[in-house]
Amino acid sequence: MSSSFSTSPESLASSPGSTLLRVPTDNGSNKIRSLRWGILGCGRVSHDFCLAVHSAFGIRDASAPADDKTAPPVIVACASASSASSASSFASRHSIPRSYGSYSALLADPDVDVVYVGTVHRTRLRDATAVISAGKHLVLEKPFALNYEDAVAIVAKAREAGVFCMEGMWTRFFPVLRHVAENVLSDGEEGLGGIVQITSDFHFNTEDSEKYPDSPLYSFKLAGGAAM
C-alpha cells in the first residue's frame, strides 16, 4: 500500500474505488451544477446532517436553475422505512419538498443525484448496495461498514458502477489534518518518510449517555459496541 496521501478531488478520482462526483446539468452541458441530495433514514443523525447543510450553505430554493453554481446544495427528498408520516414530518422540519415511505421510492426519484445514508449501521451493506444499484452517488454515515469484507464489497460495487462513495468522516477535512496529509505524511521537507506502523486510541465513557446494558448501543444483535 502506498504511503502517499492526497486531499484533492482530482487525485482522489483516480485512486482505487474513488470517482469524482461530476454531475452534468439537465440540458446535457458539461457544467457542474449544485447537487441534489436525498436523505435515506430520518433519524437523529440525518437530522444533524440536514442542519449542517443548511448551516453551511443556507436553504436553497429547489426551483433555482440547475446550472446555478453559486446556489448551495439542495436537499430534495427524504425517505423513512418506518412510515410515510415520519418522512413527511422530517421533510417539513427541514424544508424538504418531497418525502417517501420507502427507500426504493427515493432511489427511483430522478431528481436525486447523491444519497446520504443515515440509516442504522447494521443495514449498511444492504442500503449501500441499493443506492449503488440505483446509480446514485452516496455518502455513508459512520461506520462505513460492519467489517472489512462488507467494506471491500461496497467499494467494489461503487467502482463497478462508477459512482462516488465515501464515509462521512468530517474530521478528514479539518485544515490541520489536510496539512498533515499533504505535508507531514509525505516525502517532502516536512515529511516523516515511509510510514511503517500507526497506533491510535479513541474511547469515551458510554455510561455518560447510554444506560448499560439496556441501550441498543451495547446490543450484539444490533451491531452495537465499538462500531458505534
N, CA, C and O of each residue as an XYZ file, in Angstrom:
912
protein
N       0.846     -1.199      0.000
C       0.000      0.000      0.000
C       0.876      1.242      0.000
O       1.858      1.317      0.738
N       0.519      2.209     -0.824
C       1.300      3.434     -0.920
C       1.181      4.258      0.349
O       0.129      4.282      0.988
N       2.266      4.933      0.712
C       2.246      5.781      1.904
C       1.881      7.214      1.562
O       1.852      8.069      2.448
N       1.599      7.498      0.282
C       1.254      8.854     -0.128
C      -0.215      9.135      0.108
O      -1.051      8.239     -0.008
N      -0.531     10.377      0.440
C      -1.901     10.777      0.701
C      -2.257     11.955     -0.193
O      -1.390     12.744     -0.567
N      -3.528     12.068     -0.530
C      -3.978     13.187     -1.350
C      -5.314     13.681     -0.838
O      -6.148     12.894     -0.392
N      -5.516     14.986     -0.904
C      -6.793     15.559     -0.472
C      -7.519     16.254     -1.601
O      -8.606     16.791     -1.388
N      -6.947     16.262     -2.809
C      -7.613     16.935     -3.923
C      -8.598     15.999     -4.601
O      -8.272     14.832     -4.821
N      -9.813     16.477     -4.944
C     -10.806     15.621     -5.609
C     -10.281     15.000     -6.891
O     -10.587     13.848     -7.200
N      -9.480     15.772     -7.649
C      -8.974     15.248     -8.912
C      -8.087     14.033     -8.682
O      -8.159     13.058     -9.429
N      -7.252     14.088     -7.650
C      -6.375     12.963     -7.352
C      -7.162     11.792     -6.786
O      -6.892     10.636     -7.113
N      -8.131     12.093     -5.941
C      -8.931     11.030     -5.347
C      -9.709     10.276     -6.406
O      -9.944      9.075     -6.271
N     -10.113     10.977     -7.463
C     -10.916     10.347     -8.504
C     -10.157      9.241     -9.208
O     -10.759      8.278     -9.681
N      -8.841      9.367     -9.281
C      -8.065      8.363     -9.988
C      -7.557      7.265     -9.068
O      -6.926      6.314     -9.528
N      -7.826      7.386     -7.773
C      -7.381      6.359     -6.849
C      -8.382      5.212     -6.820
O      -9.545      5.417     -7.169
N      -7.971      4.013     -6.416
C      -8.855      2.844     -6.442
C     -10.147      3.064     -5.666
O     -10.126      3.501     -4.516
N     -11.253      2.762     -6.296
C     -12.541      2.825     -5.626
C     -13.113      4.211     -5.484
O     -14.149      4.379     -4.841
N     -12.470      5.223     -6.068
C     -12.954      6.594     -5.931
C     -13.357      7.158     -7.285
O     -12.699      6.902     -8.294
N     -14.432      7.921     -7.303
C     -14.908      8.549     -8.527
C     -15.225     10.002     -8.240
O     -15.940     10.303     -7.284
N     -14.705     10.907     -9.052
C     -15.007     12.321     -8.879
C     -16.482     12.562     -9.138
O     -17.016     12.138    -10.163
N     -17.141     13.242     -8.210
C     -18.572     13.456     -8.311
C     -18.828     14.635     -9.241
O     -18.878     15.783     -8.800
N     -18.988     14.349    -10.518
C     -19.301     15.368    -11.520
C     -20.728     15.129    -12.000
O     -21.034     14.076    -12.559
N     -21.590     16.103    -11.780
C     -22.995     15.963    -12.151
C     -23.332     16.958    -13.248
O     -23.308     18.161    -12.989
N     -23.647     16.516    -14.464
C     -23.964     17.443    -15.557
C     -25.307     18.122    -15.331
O     -26.135     17.642    -14.558
N     -25.510     19.236    -16.010
C     -26.786     19.921    -15.917
C     -27.833     19.164    -16.712
O     -27.508     18.280    -17.504
N     -29.082     19.516    -16.496
C     -30.174     18.808    -17.147
C     -30.159     18.963    -18.664
O     -30.706     18.125    -19.381
N     -29.531     20.038    -19.157
C     -29.526     20.242    -20.606
C     -28.357     19.549    -21.296
O     -28.127     19.749    -22.488
N     -27.617     18.733    -20.542
C     -26.558     17.937    -21.139
C     -25.236     18.647    -21.301
O     -24.332     18.115    -21.944
N     -25.094     19.844    -20.733
C     -23.828     20.561    -20.846
C     -22.812     19.944    -19.893
O     -23.142     19.055    -19.109
N     -21.580     20.422    -19.968
C     -20.525     19.894    -19.118
C     -20.333     20.702    -17.838
O     -19.396     20.445    -17.082
N     -21.201     21.669    -17.588
C     -21.109     22.453    -16.369
C     -21.468     21.583    -15.166
O     -22.252     20.639    -15.272
N     -20.881     21.921    -14.029
C     -21.209     21.206    -12.799
C     -22.238     22.033    -12.038
O     -21.939     23.148    -11.611
N     -23.412     21.515    -11.867
C     -24.453     22.255    -11.156
C     -24.463     21.835     -9.687
O     -23.757     20.912     -9.284
N     -25.272     22.527     -8.906
C     -25.402     22.200     -7.495
C     -26.002     20.810     -7.334
O     -26.860     20.393     -8.112
N     -25.542     20.114     -6.328
C     -26.007     18.749     -6.094
C     -27.410     18.726     -5.513
O     -27.817     19.631     -4.785
N     -28.138     17.673     -5.850
C     -29.476     17.464     -5.290
C     -29.413     16.199     -4.439
O     -29.177     15.099     -4.939
N     -29.631     16.388     -3.151
C     -29.454     15.318     -2.176
C     -30.760     14.619     -1.831
O     -31.827     15.233     -1.799
N     -30.648     13.320     -1.574
C     -31.731     12.546     -0.998
C     -31.245     12.011      0.339
O     -30.077     11.644      0.471
N     -32.117     11.962      1.322
C     -31.758     11.505      2.666
C     -32.404     10.154      2.928
O     -33.628     10.029      2.899
N     -31.583      9.144      3.184
C     -32.087      7.806      3.483
C     -32.051      7.608      4.994
O     -30.978      7.540      5.594
N     -33.228      7.515      5.603
C     -33.304      7.414      7.050
C     -33.590      8.768      7.662
O     -32.930      9.753      7.330
N     -34.567      8.829      8.554
C     -34.984     10.117      9.116
C     -34.768     10.173     10.620
O     -35.587     10.730     11.351
N     -33.668      9.597     11.077
C     -33.337      9.610     12.492
C     -32.495     10.809     12.885
O     -32.380     11.777     12.134
N     -31.904     10.734     14.078
C     -31.162     11.866     14.623
C     -29.960     12.247     13.777
O     -29.703     13.431     13.561
N     -29.217     11.250     13.293
C     -28.002     11.569     12.551
C     -28.330     12.262     11.226
O     -27.576     13.124     10.773
N     -29.450     11.887     10.605
C     -29.879     12.563      9.373
C     -30.334     13.985      9.683
O     -30.117     14.906      8.895
N     -30.959     14.147     10.827
C     -31.352     15.484     11.290
C     -30.113     16.374     11.425
O     -30.113     17.525     10.988
N     -29.064     15.826     12.034
C     -27.824     16.581     12.200
C     -27.203     16.926     10.848
O     -26.660     18.017     10.671
N     -27.283     15.995      9.893
C     -26.728     16.232      8.561
C     -27.448     17.399      7.886
O     -26.807     18.280      7.312
N     -28.764     17.403      7.956
C     -29.543     18.482      7.340
C     -29.224     19.828      7.982
O     -29.093     20.837      7.290
N     -29.101     19.839      9.296
C     -28.754     21.081      9.988
C     -27.389     21.590      9.529
O     -27.191     22.793      9.354
N     -26.451     20.663      9.335
C     -25.109     21.048      8.896
C     -25.138     21.637      7.490
O     -24.477     22.641      7.222
N     -25.903     21.017      6.589
C     -26.016     21.518      5.218
C     -26.631     22.913      5.214
O     -26.133     23.820      4.546
N     -27.714     23.074      5.961
C     -28.389     24.371      5.998
C     -27.519     25.438      6.667
O     -27.524     26.599      6.260
N     -26.774     25.032      7.696
C     -25.915     25.979      8.395
C     -24.772     26.453      7.502
O     -24.397     27.625      7.525
N     -24.226     25.527      6.717
C     -23.084     25.858      5.865
C     -23.484     26.604      4.599
O     -22.765     27.495      4.146
N     -24.632     26.239      4.026
C     -24.987     26.769      2.707
C     -26.301     27.541      2.658
O     -26.578     28.235      1.680
N     -27.112     27.422      3.711
C     -28.431     28.014      3.670
C     -29.420     27.061      3.022
O     -29.034     26.020      2.492
N     -30.675     27.413      3.064
C     -31.714     26.585      2.458
C     -31.934     27.073      1.036
O     -32.384     28.200      0.827
N     -31.625     26.249      0.075
C     -31.685     26.630     -1.339
C     -33.077     26.396     -1.902
O     -33.719     25.388     -1.606
N     -33.527     27.320     -2.703
C     -34.808     27.186     -3.382
C     -34.700     26.080     -4.424
O     -33.876     26.161     -5.335
N     -35.526     25.051     -4.294
C     -35.463     23.906     -5.203
C     -35.777     24.292     -6.638
O     -35.458     23.540     -7.559
N     -36.400     25.455     -6.848
C     -36.749     25.883     -8.201
C     -35.626     26.686     -8.863
O     -35.765     27.124    -10.005
N     -34.512     26.879     -8.145
C     -33.392     27.631     -8.716
C     -32.848     26.900     -9.936
O     -32.896     25.671     -9.987
N     -32.330     27.636    -10.923
C     -31.788     26.999    -12.132
C     -30.755     25.937    -11.798
O     -29.903     26.141    -10.932
N     -30.829     24.803    -12.485
C     -29.944     23.680    -12.186
C     -28.481     24.016    -12.399
O     -27.612     23.453    -11.733
N     -28.193     24.941    -13.334
C     -26.798     25.256    -13.632
C     -26.283     26.468    -12.849
O     -25.231     27.018    -13.173
N     -27.031     26.881    -11.816
C     -26.600     27.986    -10.973
C     -25.578     27.461     -9.969
O     -25.945     26.941     -8.915
N     -24.290     27.601    -10.301
C     -23.244     27.043     -9.455
C     -23.023     27.853     -8.183
O     -22.325     27.397     -7.278
N     -23.609     29.051     -8.102
C     -23.463     29.860     -6.903
C     -24.467     29.454     -5.836
O     -24.326     29.823     -4.670
N     -25.480     28.695     -6.235
C     -26.503     28.266     -5.287
C     -25.984     27.099     -4.454
O     -25.215     26.279     -4.955
N     -26.394     27.012     -3.193
C     -25.934     25.914     -2.342
C     -26.588     24.593     -2.730
O     -27.551     24.582     -3.496
N     -26.075     23.485     -2.211
C     -26.716     22.196     -2.462
C     -28.156     22.226     -1.965
O     -28.486     22.990     -1.058
N     -28.984     21.423     -2.534
C     -30.378     21.379     -2.123
C     -30.753     19.953     -1.760
O     -30.405     19.005     -2.465
N     -31.463     19.814     -0.659
C     -31.975     18.508     -0.250
C     -33.383     18.395     -0.813
O     -34.288     19.105     -0.374
N     -33.571     17.511     -1.777
C     -34.839     17.456     -2.498
C     -35.789     16.383     -2.005
O     -36.985     16.446     -2.288
N     -35.278     15.383     -1.260
C     -36.160     14.292     -0.846
C     -35.590     13.571      0.364
O     -34.382     13.581      0.603
N     -36.482     12.948      1.121
C     -36.074     12.112      2.243
C     -36.983     10.896      2.292
O     -38.093     10.920      1.761
N     -36.516      9.843      2.924
C     -37.306      8.615      2.998
C     -37.108      7.935      4.340
O     -36.006      7.905      4.887
N     -38.198      7.391      4.856
C     -38.168      6.616      6.088
C     -38.812      5.269      5.821
O     -39.886      5.198      5.225
N     -38.163      4.205      6.258
C     -38.720      2.871      6.054
C     -39.776      2.547      7.096
O     -40.552      1.607      6.922
N     -39.814      3.315      8.177
C     -40.765      3.021      9.247
C     -42.172      3.494      8.923
O     -43.144      2.786      9.189
N     -42.288      4.698      8.343
C     -43.614      5.203      7.991
C     -43.504      6.432      7.107
O     -42.535      7.186      7.188
N     -44.509      6.624      6.264
C     -44.546      7.803      5.404
C     -44.733      9.065      6.239
O     -44.230     10.131      5.884
N     -45.458      8.943      7.348
C     -45.703     10.105      8.197
C     -44.414     10.589      8.854
O     -44.216     11.790      9.043
N     -43.545      9.652      9.199
C     -42.260     10.019      9.784
C     -41.425     10.803      8.783
O     -40.795     11.800      9.136
N     -41.424     10.352      7.540
C     -40.687     11.051      6.487
C     -41.290     12.421      6.222
O     -40.567     13.393      6.007
N     -42.616     12.497      6.237
C     -43.301     13.761      5.988
C     -42.978     14.782      7.073
O     -42.754     15.958      6.786
N     -42.957     14.324      8.317
C     -42.635     15.206      9.433
C     -41.198     15.706      9.329
O     -40.919     16.878      9.582
N     -40.294     14.811      8.956
C     -38.887     15.172      8.791
C     -38.735     16.195      7.673
O     -37.980     17.158      7.799
N     -39.458     15.977      6.580
C     -39.397     16.883      5.433
C     -39.881     18.280      5.811
O     -39.280     19.279      5.416
N     -40.953     18.346      6.564
C     -41.487     19.644      6.988
C     -40.489     20.384      7.875
O     -40.323     21.599      7.768
N     -39.840     19.641      8.736
C     -38.894     20.244      9.674
C     -37.684     20.842      8.969
O     -37.113     21.832      9.424
N     -37.295     20.221      7.838
C     -36.070     20.650      7.161
C     -36.320     21.263      5.779
O     -35.401     21.368      4.967
N     -37.554     21.662      5.521
C     -37.901     22.327      4.251
C     -37.516     21.487      3.042
O     -36.969     22.000      2.066
N     -37.805     20.196      3.117
C     -37.520     19.266      2.020
C     -38.804     19.075      1.217
O     -39.832     18.726      1.798
N     -38.780     19.289     -0.090
C     -40.020     19.281     -0.884
C     -40.733     17.940     -1.020
O     -41.954     17.908     -1.177
N     -39.989     16.822     -0.964
C     -40.634     15.520     -1.161
C     -40.217     14.532     -0.079
O     -39.085     14.556      0.402
N     -41.146     13.671      0.291
C     -40.845     12.628      1.271
C     -41.444     11.315      0.803
O     -42.459     11.296      0.106
N     -40.810     10.217      1.191
C     -41.252      8.889      0.772
C     -41.316      7.944      1.965
O     -40.559      8.074      2.928
N     -42.238      6.989      1.876
C     -42.388      5.986      2.924
C     -41.603      4.722      2.657
O     -41.781      3.724      3.354
N     -40.729      4.748      1.649
C     -39.863      3.599      1.360
C     -38.567      4.094      0.739
O     -38.541      5.124      0.066
N     -37.508      3.358      0.968
C     -36.218      3.730      0.394
C     -36.222      3.579     -1.122
O     -35.627      4.388     -1.834
N     -36.892      2.546     -1.611
C     -36.915      2.287     -3.054
C     -37.550      3.442     -3.820
O     -37.137      3.751     -4.938
N     -38.557      4.082     -3.219
C     -39.218      5.208     -3.880
C     -38.253      6.381     -4.033
O     -38.223      7.030     -5.079
N     -37.470      6.652     -2.998
C     -36.499      7.742     -3.093
C     -35.429      7.424     -4.131
O     -35.021      8.299     -4.894
N     -34.978      6.179     -4.161
C     -33.924      5.797     -5.097
C     -34.401      5.816     -6.540
O     -33.592      5.852     -7.466
N     -35.712      5.791     -6.731
C     -36.271      5.869     -8.083
C     -36.509      7.310     -8.520
O     -36.889      7.557     -9.664
N     -36.287      8.263     -7.617
C     -36.507      9.676     -7.920
C     -35.391     10.181     -8.836
O     -34.230     10.190     -8.427
N     -35.707     10.596    -10.052
C     -34.668     11.038    -10.994
C     -34.004     12.353    -10.600
O     -32.944     12.690    -11.129
N     -34.608     13.099     -9.682
C     -34.033     14.374     -9.269
C     -32.940     14.221     -8.213
O     -32.246     15.187     -7.899
N     -32.783     13.025     -7.669
C     -31.772     12.785     -6.635
C     -30.443     12.399     -7.280
O     -30.356     11.391     -7.981
N     -29.408     13.207     -7.038
C     -28.072     12.929     -7.569
C     -27.254     12.064     -6.620
O     -26.589     11.114     -7.033
N     -27.319     12.414     -5.350
C     -26.465     11.776     -4.352
C     -27.284     11.515     -3.096
O     -28.150     12.311     -2.735
N     -27.009     10.405     -2.435
C     -27.792      9.985     -1.276
C     -26.927      9.973     -0.023
O     -25.838      9.399     -0.007
N     -27.430     10.613      1.021
C     -26.810     10.497      2.337
C     -27.474      9.331      3.041
O     -28.686      9.347      3.259
N     -26.698      8.317      3.399
C     -27.232      7.118      4.043
C     -27.084      7.267      5.553
O     -26.008      7.054      6.111
N     -28.185      7.635      6.201
C     -28.179      7.834      7.641
C     -28.981      6.779      8.368
O     -29.486      7.019      9.465
N     -29.099      5.611      7.761
C     -29.850      4.513      8.365
C     -29.015      3.844      9.449
O     -27.836      4.159      9.612
N     -29.624      2.919     10.192
C     -28.886      2.195     11.227
C     -27.746      1.412     10.580
O     -27.909      0.853      9.495
N     -26.622      1.374     11.230
C     -25.421      0.835     10.588
C     -25.464     -0.673     10.365
O     -24.689     -1.195      9.565
N     -26.344     -1.374     11.050
C     -26.403     -2.827     10.841
C     -26.918     -3.180      9.444
O     -26.737     -4.309      8.988
N     -27.555     -2.231      8.765
C     -28.041     -2.487      7.402
C     -27.193     -1.755      6.362
O     -27.643     -1.534      5.238
N     -25.978     -1.383      6.733
C     -25.156     -0.550      5.865
C     -24.892     -1.197      4.504
O     -25.039     -0.539      3.474
N     -24.510     -2.462      4.487
C     -24.213     -3.130      3.216
C     -25.450     -3.187      2.338
O     -25.373     -2.913      1.140
N     -26.581     -3.535      2.916
C     -27.830     -3.617      2.151
C     -28.203     -2.271      1.561
O     -28.527     -2.172      0.378
N     -28.158     -1.233      2.387
C     -28.579      0.087      1.923
C     -27.597      0.672      0.912
O     -28.009      1.287     -0.071
N     -26.309      0.485      1.150
C     -25.309      0.980      0.203
C     -25.459      0.291     -1.144
O     -25.354      0.929     -2.192
N     -25.703     -1.009     -1.114
C     -25.887     -1.767     -2.352
C     -27.095     -1.262     -3.123
O     -27.054     -1.151     -4.349
N     -28.173     -0.955     -2.406
C     -29.390     -0.460     -3.054
C     -29.142      0.888     -3.728
O     -29.592      1.121     -4.850
N     -28.428      1.766     -3.042
C     -28.135      3.091     -3.603
C     -27.253      2.963     -4.846
O     -27.513      3.595     -5.869
N     -26.226      2.154     -4.746
C     -25.311      1.958     -5.877
C     -26.037      1.336     -7.057
O     -25.825      1.737     -8.201
N     -26.895      0.358     -6.784
C     -27.650     -0.305     -7.850
C     -28.579      0.668     -8.562
O     -28.905      0.484     -9.735
N     -29.006      1.711     -7.840
C     -29.872      2.729     -8.437
C     -29.072      3.761     -9.230
O     -29.647      4.670     -9.829
N     -27.754      3.621     -9.232
C     -26.903      4.546     -9.980
C     -26.705      5.885     -9.307
O     -26.363      6.868     -9.965
N     -26.918      5.935     -7.988
C     -26.760      7.191     -7.256
C     -25.399      7.243     -6.563
O     -24.875      6.220     -6.122
N     -24.837      8.447     -6.474
C     -23.651      8.654     -5.650
C     -24.087      8.562     -4.191
O     -25.268      8.731     -3.890
N     -23.143      8.296     -3.277
C     -23.548      8.134     -1.885
C     -22.462      8.533     -0.898
O     -21.265      8.393     -1.147
N     -22.942      9.042      0.244
C     -22.107      9.317      1.401
C     -22.685      8.506      2.547
O     -23.852      8.667      2.905
N     -21.864      7.633      3.123
C     -22.320      6.743      4.183
C     -21.951      7.309      5.545
O     -20.811      7.709      5.781
N     -22.927      7.337      6.430
C     -22.635      7.750      7.793
C     -21.703      6.718      8.434
O     -21.695      5.552      8.037
N     -20.930      7.143      9.411
C     -20.037      6.240     10.129
C     -20.858      5.202     10.913
O     -21.909      5.551     11.449
N     -20.421      3.961     10.994
C     -19.257      3.394     10.327
C     -19.564      3.052      8.863
O     -20.715      2.805      8.504
N     -18.541      3.041      8.042
C     -18.687      2.740      6.619
C     -19.290      1.357      6.412
O     -20.101      1.157      5.508
N     -18.896      0.409      7.244
C     -19.399     -0.968      7.161
C     -19.188     -1.639      8.509
O     -18.520     -1.090      9.386
N     -19.757     -2.824      8.672
C     -19.624     -3.548      9.934
C     -18.309     -4.298     10.027
O     -17.833     -4.589     11.125
N     -17.717     -4.612      8.882
C     -16.472     -5.369      8.886
C     -15.713     -5.114      7.582
O     -16.207     -4.449      6.671
N     -14.521     -5.654      7.524
C     -13.651     -5.444      6.365
C     -14.271     -5.991      5.091
O     -14.221     -5.344      4.046
N     -14.856     -7.181      5.172
C     -15.431     -7.816      3.989
C     -16.550     -6.971      3.390
O     -16.624     -6.807      2.173
N     -17.416     -6.436      4.242
C     -18.505     -5.587      3.753
C     -17.959     -4.308      3.120
O     -18.469     -3.845      2.099
N     -16.922     -3.743      3.732
C     -16.325     -2.516      3.194
C     -15.739     -2.758      1.806
O     -15.919     -1.946      0.898
N     -15.043     -3.873      1.648
C     -14.463     -4.215      0.345
C     -15.565     -4.397     -0.691
O     -15.428     -3.966     -1.836
N     -16.662     -5.039     -0.284
C     -17.777     -5.279     -1.204
C     -18.405     -3.965     -1.655
O     -18.721     -3.801     -2.833
N     -18.587     -3.031     -0.729
C     -19.185     -1.737     -1.071
C     -18.290     -0.973     -2.042
O     -18.772     -0.420     -3.030
N     -17.002     -0.943     -1.763
C     -16.060     -0.238     -2.640
C     -16.060     -0.861     -4.028
O     -16.046     -0.149     -5.032
N     -16.077     -2.194     -4.087
C     -16.070     -2.885     -5.379
C     -17.326     -2.567     -6.179
O     -17.257     -2.342     -7.387
N     -18.469     -2.550     -5.510
C     -19.729     -2.249     -6.189
C     -19.737     -0.808     -6.700
O     -20.186     -0.542     -7.815
N     -19.241      0.114     -5.885
C     -19.199      1.524     -6.288
C     -18.260      1.715     -7.474
O     -18.570      2.454     -8.409
N     -17.118      1.048     -7.428
C     -16.159      1.150     -8.532
C     -16.769      0.615     -9.824
O     -16.643      1.230    -10.883
N     -17.423     -0.523     -9.726
C     -18.027     -1.136    -10.912
C     -19.122     -0.252    -11.501
O     -19.261     -0.150    -12.720
N     -19.901      0.388    -10.621
C     -21.000      1.241    -11.080
C     -20.524      2.633    -11.487
O     -21.258      3.370    -12.144
N     -19.309      2.995    -11.105
C     -18.784      4.312    -11.439
C     -19.417      5.434    -10.653
O     -19.592      6.536    -11.175
N     -19.771      5.169     -9.383
C     -20.387      6.202     -8.556
C     -19.441      6.611     -7.437
O     -18.596      5.830     -7.000
N     -19.597      7.845     -6.984
C     -18.810      8.379     -5.877
C     -19.300      7.756     -4.582
O     -20.506      7.671     -4.349
N     -18.369      7.319     -3.734
C     -18.744      6.697     -2.464
C     -17.706      7.055     -1.415
O     -16.508      6.875     -1.636
N     -18.162      7.563     -0.269
C     -17.232      7.868      0.808
C     -17.943      7.796      2.150
O     -19.170      7.849      2.222
N     -17.162      7.676      3.197
C     -17.676      7.704      4.558
C     -17.761      9.149      5.025
O     -16.910      9.970      4.681
N     -18.779      9.456      5.800
C     -18.944     10.818      6.284
C     -18.007     11.135      7.431
O     -18.458     11.511      8.513
N     -16.722     10.992      7.214
C     -15.718     11.263      8.242
C     -15.285     12.719      8.128
O     -14.302     13.036      7.457
N     -16.024     13.591      8.785
C     -15.844     15.027      8.620
C     -14.488     15.522      9.096
O     -13.992     16.530      8.592
N     -13.874     14.832     10.057
C     -12.578     15.287     10.557
C     -11.504     15.242      9.470
O     -10.480     15.915      9.590
N     -11.721     14.470      8.428
C     -10.761     14.363      7.329
C     -10.535     15.713      6.653
O      -9.485     15.937      6.050
N     -11.510     16.607      6.750
C     -11.426     17.885      6.059
C     -10.999     19.032      6.974
O     -11.009     20.191      6.557
N     -10.626     18.719      8.217
C     -10.087     19.756      9.094
C      -8.800     20.308      8.476
O      -7.989     19.532      7.970
N      -8.595     21.621      8.505
C      -7.368     22.207      7.937
C      -6.091     21.572      8.476
O      -5.146     21.343      7.721
N      -6.057     21.286      9.779
C      -4.837     20.712     10.346
C      -4.587     19.313      9.804
O      -3.437     18.935      9.576
N      -5.642     18.542      9.597
C      -5.467     17.202      9.056
C      -5.105     17.239      7.581
O      -4.359     16.386      7.101
N      -5.628     18.220      6.863
C      -5.241     18.383      5.457
C      -3.747     18.719      5.368
O      -3.037     18.233      4.488
N      -3.294     19.555      6.295
C      -1.869     19.901      6.319
C      -1.023     18.662      6.611
O       0.006     18.438      5.974
N      -1.464     17.869      7.574
C      -0.727     16.647      7.916
C      -0.672     15.708      6.719
O       0.376     15.142      6.408
N      -1.820     15.545      6.044
C      -1.880     14.636      4.903
C      -0.999     15.106      3.757
O      -0.341     14.298      3.101
N      -0.985     16.408      3.517
C      -0.265     16.946      2.367
C       1.219     17.166      2.628
O       2.016     17.199      1.690
N       1.596     17.316      3.897
C       2.981     17.666      4.196
C       3.694     16.669      5.107
O       4.750     16.142      4.758
N       3.111     16.417      6.271
C       3.783     15.551      7.240
C       3.845     14.109      6.753
O       4.884     13.458      6.859
N       2.723     13.605      6.214
C       2.692     12.226      5.721
C       3.113     12.187      4.258
O       2.380     11.698      3.398
N       4.279     12.700      3.997
C       4.798     12.749      2.632
C       6.309     12.598      2.680
O       6.901     12.469      3.752
N       6.914     12.614      1.525
C       8.369     12.503      1.449
C       9.034     13.865      1.267
O      10.222     13.942      0.951
N       8.262     14.947      1.468
C       8.802     16.288      1.307
C       9.670     16.712      2.477
O      10.042     15.893      3.317
N       9.993     18.015      2.526
C      10.879     18.526      3.567
C      10.290     18.340      4.959
O      11.020     18.073      5.914
N       8.952     18.483      5.079
C       8.309     18.322      6.376
C       7.908     16.875      6.637
O       7.464     16.534      7.733
N       8.065     16.040      5.639
C       7.534     14.688      5.717
C       8.291     13.769      6.658
O       9.471     13.972      6.946
N       7.590     12.762      7.126
C       8.172     11.766      8.014
C       8.845     10.637      7.246
O       9.608      9.854      7.811
N       8.550     10.563      5.940
C       9.071      9.445      5.166
C       8.089      8.291      5.168
O       6.894      8.494      5.385
N       8.571      7.093      4.931
C       7.694      5.924      4.868
C       7.064      5.599      6.210
O       7.761      5.511      7.221
N       5.751      5.422      6.228
C       5.035      5.077      7.455
C       5.011      3.559      7.596
O       4.476      2.869      6.728
N       5.576      3.037      8.664
C       5.636      1.594      8.892
C       4.458      1.125      9.735
O       3.874      0.077      9.457
N       4.108      1.883     10.754
C       3.023      1.477     11.641
C       2.406      2.698     12.301
O       3.105      3.648     12.651
N       1.091      2.664     12.467
C       0.375      3.719     13.179
C      -0.440      3.084     14.295
O      -1.218      2.163     14.048
N      -0.270      3.561     15.507
C      -1.045      3.082     16.648
C      -1.860      4.248     17.186
O      -1.315      5.308     17.497
N      -3.161      4.048     17.293
C      -4.017      5.130     17.774
C      -5.025      4.587     18.774
O      -5.226      3.377     18.877
N      -5.649      5.486     19.501
C      -6.609      5.080     20.525
C      -7.696      6.130     20.635
O      -7.421      7.330     20.608
N      -8.929      5.672     20.760
C     -10.052      6.585     20.967
C     -11.063      5.885     21.866
O     -11.423      4.735     21.615
N     -11.514      6.557     22.893
C     -12.500      5.937     23.773
C     -13.285      7.018     24.508
O     -12.860      8.170     24.596
N     -14.433      6.621     25.028
C     -15.230      7.523     25.854
C     -16.110      6.678     26.764
O     -16.331      5.495     26.503
N     -16.598      7.276     27.809
C     -17.427      6.577     28.786
C     -18.873      6.570     28.303
O     -19.568      7.580     28.411
N     -19.331      5.436     27.769
C     -20.682      5.365     27.214
C     -21.754      5.526     28.284
O     -22.891      5.877     27.969
N     -21.411      5.277     29.534
C     -22.406      5.423     30.595
C     -22.824      6.878     30.781
O     -23.828      7.167     31.432
N     -22.051      7.784     30.208
C     -22.420      9.196     30.284
C     -23.665      9.499     29.457
O     -24.388     10.455     29.739
N     -23.913      8.675     28.426
C     -25.034      8.964     27.533
C     -26.011      7.810     27.359
O     -27.168      8.035     27.003
N     -25.572      6.583     27.603
C     -26.432      5.423     27.390
C     -26.390      4.501     28.607
O     -25.336      4.284     29.205
N     -27.550      3.966     28.959
C     -27.642      3.099     30.124
C     -27.229      1.676     29.773
O     -27.742      1.089     28.820
N     -26.314      1.135     30.535
C     -25.857     -0.244     30.326
C     -26.680     -1.184     31.205
O     -26.932     -0.866     32.367
N     -27.108     -2.343     30.671
C     -26.885     -2.862     29.311
C     -28.116     -2.718     28.408
O     -28.200     -3.377     27.372
N     -29.064     -1.867     28.792
C     -30.347     -1.814     28.085
C     -30.281     -1.119     26.726
O     -31.067     -1.439     25.834
N     -29.380     -0.197     26.561
C     -29.329      0.571     25.320
C     -28.894     -0.285     24.131
O     -28.063     -1.180     24.280
N     -29.460     -0.008     22.941
C     -29.024     -0.701     21.716
C     -27.535     -0.518     21.442
O     -26.935     -1.286     20.689
N     -26.944      0.502     22.057
C     -25.522      0.760     21.882
C     -24.678     -0.447     22.271
O     -23.575     -0.638     21.759
N     -25.213     -1.267     23.191
C     -24.459     -2.418     23.677
C     -24.954     -3.739     23.097
O     -24.448     -4.801     23.460
N     -25.924     -3.684     22.212
C     -26.546     -4.905     21.691
C     -25.716     -5.545     20.584
O     -25.413     -4.905     19.577
N     -25.350     -6.814     20.777
C     -24.607     -7.541     19.747
C     -25.475     -7.737     18.514
O     -24.987     -7.608     17.391
N     -26.750     -8.046     18.703
C     -27.654     -8.286     17.579
C     -27.846     -7.033     16.726
O     -28.089     -7.127     15.523
N     -27.737     -5.874     17.348
C     -27.920     -4.616     16.623
C     -26.586     -3.996     16.214
O     -26.521     -2.823     15.844
N     -25.521     -4.800     16.286
C     -24.177     -4.354     15.890
C     -23.688     -3.197     16.752
O     -23.026     -2.279     16.269
N     -24.029     -3.261     18.044
C     -23.547     -2.244     18.957
C     -22.105     -2.497     19.347
O     -21.479     -3.443     18.869
N     -21.580     -1.649     20.218
C     -20.203     -1.827     20.645
C     -19.253     -0.866     19.967
O     -19.589      0.297     19.744
N     -18.069     -1.351     19.638
C     -17.004     -0.491     19.117
C     -17.371      0.194     17.813
O     -16.916      1.308     17.555
N     -18.187     -0.449     16.985
C     -18.557      0.148     15.694
C     -19.347      1.434     15.870
O     -19.396      2.267     14.966
N     -19.965      1.594     17.033
C     -20.736      2.797     17.288
C     -19.829      3.962     17.685
O     -20.315      5.064     17.940
